[in-house]
Amino acid sequence: MRRLVVIGQGYVGLPMALRAAEKGFLVIGLDNNASLVEALTAGRSHIDDVSDSDLKAGLVGGYSASTDASCIAAADVVVVCVPTPLSADGGPDLGPVESAAHAIGEHIQADTLVILESTTYPGTTEEVFAPLVLRPGLELGRDINIAFSPERVDPGNPTYGVQNTPKVVGGLTPACTIAARDFYAEFIDTVVEAKGAKEAEMAKLLENTFRHVNIALVNEMVRFCDELDIDLWDAIDCAATKPFGFMAFRPGPGVGGHCIPVDPSYLSHRVKAKLGYAFRMVELAEEINTAAPLYVANRIWTALNDQKITVNGAKVLLVGVTYKPNISDRRESPADPLARRLLSWGAEISYHDSYVPTWSFEAGERTAALSSVEDLYEACAAADIVVLLQPHSQYDLGRMAGESRLLLDTRGVVPPTESVSRL
Ligand SMILES: NC(=O)c1ccc[n+]([C@@H]2O[C@H](COP(=O)([O-])OP(=O)(O)OC[C@H]3O[C@@H](n4cnc5c(N)ncnc54)[C@H](O)[C@@H]3O)[C@@H](O)[C@H]2O)c1
């Protein structure tokens, strides 16, 4: 039986590890978070897309979790899915990637395939990762194969999962690409070979930058369309009827999650550090998308003002505080900067989100801590304004609109009535 070690058991690593176990690999999910490993071993999943019963099936079918990196010595394949956050100065923080590579380098034996999946700037696999993995005496492409393969998981997506999302692979040598391709082909329907690791790294950043820039485009347009009294949502629906050359993106309260707000910065930082000039599209998209929650705050202020209500003391109900619908992930959620701005104006904030029973965020000198209201529709009736941020599929949007005196719909999904305005 082939042995696989997946380092990092988060949103990316855990589903991948379980999928490989299903396909007959003996899989160890390695993570340096001991309490996470304990929970996984007890059959408790922390990922929306992995149910406890999926995990328990994995635990009896070849999957186990561990904090002990010595298991790498017996692995045929090691896949790295650790986080790639930003450092305090906004640049790439490759600390987790480097520490995973160190652990591999300490234990690796000949005849092992090592794949980095963490999103990062082009050149990382070759310049940062491989030198730490390759112990003296082990030759790249002969003893050890090293490749990059970007993770494309879309948490909460009911259609595309690990198996049916095509996987791009790019090795440091042609032999490395072939080894990585053959590995993924065992449990993924379509594997696409990139020219090399740099191209595979760039493909992922291109995908995320494309989304970032196009979301920024409509988030900028929505501002002047409101002032020009043009319904941008309707214009987007019309444009989307063109069967070629257009892809619809819609405005929203801002971008969140680990990918869109973070990954393009890896690329712009690399361009600046290596070439000395700016990747202007990314910088502009960042500026516009970061300002999106503050624009929502201004629209709340205006909507209340039109009703002769001051925002100071107004009851504002925020609905859906995750970064996207139907998941519990709150990383980089635009709800936080929005809530901070509203609190600084003296608004009384409450929220509803069945995925987030309690919500705490930094607000100036203090940490605000809130609990989700129990009854959404009662809370809608009690609020001066309701702001729909994430339309989780459990929400009855018509009822929400019916109960609300004022509702600001930041996603363009609530049926229009007198009391509903769109961003
Ligand atoms: N979440 C997504 O939707 C998504 C989608 C595509 C790509 N990615 C990328 O995949 C990578 C992983 O993201 P994620 O969302 O799964 O992160 P995550 O934070 O959910 O999980 C990462 C896990 O790695 C563990 N870890 C950190 N350093 C470690 C080390 N040195 N050794 C062992 N374990 C370690 C952490 O304890 C954590 O459990 C990132 O580069 C991210 O950008 C994420």
The ligand as a Gaussian input file, in Angstrom:
#p B3LYP/6-31G(d) Opt

LIG

0 1
 N       -8.922000      27.621000       2.160000
 C       -9.047000      27.729000       0.868000
 O      -10.148000      27.903000       0.351000
 C       -7.846000      27.635000      -0.060000
 C       -8.079000      27.466000      -1.430000
 C       -7.001000      27.345000      -2.294000
 C       -5.705000      27.421000      -1.782000
 N       -5.496000      27.599000      -0.443000
 C       -4.117000      27.649000       0.007000
 O       -3.793000      26.411000       0.640000
 C       -2.885000      26.630000       1.740000
 C       -3.478000      26.077000       3.015000
 O       -4.658000      26.811000       3.317000
 P       -5.758000      26.310000       4.323000
 O       -6.935000      27.179000       4.103000
 O       -5.915000      24.831000       4.233000
 O       -5.062000      26.687000       5.711000
 P       -5.568000      26.298000       7.181000
 O       -5.116000      27.392000       8.063000
 O       -7.006000      25.900000       7.147000
 O       -4.756000      24.970000       7.532000
 C       -3.381000      24.921000       7.617000
 C       -2.992000      23.877000       8.656000
 O       -1.572000      23.762000       8.616000
 C       -1.099000      23.580000       9.947000
 N        0.316000      23.959000       9.961000
 C        0.868000      25.189000       9.875000
 N        2.223000      25.093000       9.855000
 C        2.522000      23.774000       9.942000
 C        3.743000      23.042000       9.965000
 N        4.915000      23.657000       9.852000
 N        3.681000      21.704000      10.096000
 C        2.485000      21.066000      10.183000
 N        1.291000      21.711000      10.142000
 C        1.318000      23.046000      10.021000
 C       -2.008000      24.458000      10.783000
 O       -2.033000      24.022000      12.133000
 C       -3.361000      24.258000      10.086000
 O       -4.113000      23.214000      10.666000
 C       -2.628000      28.136000       1.767000
 O       -1.467000      28.413000       1.037000
 C       -3.841000      28.710000       1.053000
 O       -3.548000      29.947000       0.446000
 C       -6.539000      27.689000       0.432000

